[in-house]
């Protein structure tokens, strides 16, 4: 599987939910709640988007 770097695409959506096209090339909705993103994505896209919470880029993560 090819690695995909979404940093540039998602940097404007830090700490928000986004809806991505299935090929992950475009954001079709964004907001602070999944409900808000769902409504926006229905207006902007007729397919089934992928919902994703964009984390803060300023915080580290240890898992």
C-alpha positions as CSV (number, residue, x, y, z in Angstrom):
1,X,0.0,0.0,0.0
2,X,1.3,3.4,-1.0
3,X,2.0,5.9,1.9
4,X,-0.2,9.0,1.8
5,X,0.8,12.3,3.4
6,X,-2.3,14.4,4.0
7,X,-0.5,17.2,6.0
8,X,-0.8,19.9,3.4
9,X,-4.4,19.1,2.6
10,X,-5.4,19.0,6.3
11,X,-3.3,21.7,8.0
12,X,-6.1,24.3,7.7
13,X,-8.5,21.9,9.5
14,X,-6.5,21.4,12.7
15,X,-8.7,20.2,15.7
16,X,-11.7,19.8,13.4
17,X,-13.7,17.0,11.8
18,X,-13.4,16.7,8.0
19,X,-15.1,14.7,5.2
20,X,-12.7,13.5,2.5
21,X,-13.5,12.1,-0.9
22,X,-12.8,8.3,-1.0
23,X,-9.5,9.0,-3.0
24,X,-8.5,11.4,-0.2
25,X,-7.7,14.2,-2.6
26,X,-10.3,16.8,-1.5
27,X,-12.0,18.0,1.7
28,X,-15.8,18.2,1.0
29,X,-16.8,19.4,4.5
30,X,-15.4,20.5,7.8
31,X,-16.5,21.5,11.3
32,X,-16.3,21.0,15.0
33,X,-18.9,18.2,15.1
34,X,-19.6,15.2,12.9
35,X,-23.2,16.3,12.4
36,X,-22.0,19.7,11.1
37,X,-19.6,18.0,8.7
38,X,-22.2,15.5,7.5
39,X,-24.6,18.3,6.5
40,X,-21.8,20.3,4.7
41,X,-20.6,17.2,2.9
42,X,-24.1,16.4,1.7
43,X,-24.3,19.8,0.0
44,X,-20.8,19.6,-1.5
45,X,-20.5,15.9,-2.5
46,X,-22.9,13.3,-3.7
47,X,-20.8,10.2,-2.8
48,X,-19.9,8.6,0.5
49,X,-17.1,10.6,2.2
50,X,-14.6,9.4,4.7
51,X,-15.0,11.2,8.1
52,X,-11.8,12.0,10.0
53,X,-10.8,14.0,13.1
54,X,-7.7,16.1,12.3
55,X,-5.5,16.2,15.4
56,X,-3.6,19.2,16.6
57,X,-0.2,19.4,14.9
58,X,1.3,21.1,17.9
59,X,0.9,18.2,20.3
60,X,3.0,15.0,20.4
61,X,1.5,11.6,20.6
62,X,2.8,8.5,22.2
63,X,0.9,5.3,21.8
